[in-house]
Each structure stands twice: as C-alpha cells, then as structure tokens.
Amino acid sequence: MRKYSWTPAEDKFIEDNYALLGPKKCCEAMGRAYNEVKYRAGQLCVRMYRQKRSAEHHKLAKRGLGAMPGDALAELVAKGILNM
C-alpha cells in the first residue's frame, strides 16, 4: 500500500535520523519507498553530510585524536603539547 501524504511524525523521524541512518535504513524503518524518503528529505533540507578529510586529520586519527574538536586541537598545538 502506497502512502502519499507525510505525517508530522514521519517528518520528525527524517529530520532526526536521516543524516545518521541514511535513506535505506530510514525507508525500511518507515515502510516507505527509498525514493520517497530521499525526495522528502530533500524537501525538508535534510542531507547526509560527508566531510572531506584532510591529510592532517588522517594523521591525527592515527594518533587517536581525530574526534577532537578543532579548537581543542589548536589549543594543544599552541601550547606545544601536540606537534603536527
């Protein structure tokens, strides 16, 4: 059975979960078609963000520091505790 209208609960689910789960898992959880979920996410301006990683980020990730906020890393570098 095909659903055509979107409920506020479905919109909230997409807003809260689309970036984390992606369209495939969202459509499975919602019982909607893949393209319906992708299109609705676009209408709601919800996107999956893929960050480009720099070479510096990869170096830090190898050292276990990849998840630190940029400000915290900059502070460690400024204090001379961390060398890039």
C-alpha positions as CSV (number, residue, x, y, z in Angstrom):
1,M,0.0,0.0,0.0
2,R,1.4,3.3,-1.0
3,K,1.3,6.4,1.2
4,Y,1.2,9.8,-0.3
5,S,0.9,12.3,2.5
6,W,3.5,12.8,5.1
7,T,2.7,13.0,8.8
8,P,4.5,15.3,11.2
9,A,5.9,12.3,13.0
10,E,7.4,11.0,9.7
11,D,8.9,14.4,9.0
12,K,10.4,14.5,12.5
13,F,11.8,11.0,12.1
14,I,13.6,12.0,8.9
15,E,14.9,15.2,10.5
16,D,16.3,13.3,13.5
17,N,17.6,10.2,11.8
18,Y,18.3,10.7,8.1
19,A,21.9,12.1,8.5
20,L,22.8,9.3,10.8
21,L,21.0,6.3,9.3
22,G,20.8,7.3,5.6
23,P,17.9,6.8,3.3
24,K,18.0,3.0,3.1
25,K,17.5,2.4,6.8
26,C,15.0,5.2,7.1
27,C,12.8,3.8,4.4
28,E,13.0,0.3,6.0
29,A,12.0,1.7,9.4
30,M,9.2,3.9,8.0
31,G,7.7,1.5,5.5
32,R,8.3,3.9,2.7
33,A,10.0,3.6,-0.7
34,Y,13.6,4.6,-0.9
35,N,13.0,7.4,-3.5
36,E,10.1,8.7,-1.4
37,V,12.3,9.1,1.6
38,K,15.2,10.7,-0.4
39,Y,12.8,13.2,-2.0
40,R,11.1,14.1,1.3
41,A,14.5,14.6,3.0
42,G,15.4,17.0,0.1
43,Q,12.1,18.9,0.6
44,L,12.9,19.2,4.4
45,C,16.5,20.3,3.5
46,V,17.9,17.3,5.4
47,R,21.1,15.9,4.0
48,M,23.7,13.3,4.8
49,Y,26.9,15.1,5.4
50,R,30.1,13.6,4.3
51,Q,33.1,15.6,5.5
52,K,36.2,15.7,3.4
53,R,39.1,14.7,5.5
54,S,42.5,16.4,5.2
55,A,45.8,14.7,5.4
56,E,46.3,16.3,8.8
57,H,43.0,14.8,10.0
58,H,44.2,11.3,9.0
59,K,47.5,11.8,10.9
60,L,45.5,12.8,14.0
61,A,43.1,9.9,13.6
62,K,46.0,7.5,13.6
63,R,47.1,9.0,16.8
64,G,43.6,8.7,18.3
65,L,42.9,12.4,18.1
66,G,40.6,12.5,15.1
67,A,37.4,13.0,17.1
68,M,38.7,16.1,19.0
69,P,37.1,19.4,18.1
70,G,39.3,21.7,16.0
71,D,39.5,24.3,18.8
72,A,40.8,21.8,21.3
73,L,43.5,20.6,18.8
74,A,44.5,24.2,18.0
75,E,44.9,24.9,21.7
76,L,47.2,21.8,22.2
77,V,49.3,22.8,19.2
78,A,49.6,26.4,20.5
79,K,50.7,25.2,23.9
80,G,53.3,23.0,22.3
81,I,51.8,19.8,23.7
82,L,51.0,18.4,20.2
83,N,53.2,18.7,17.2
84,M,51.6,18.5,13.7
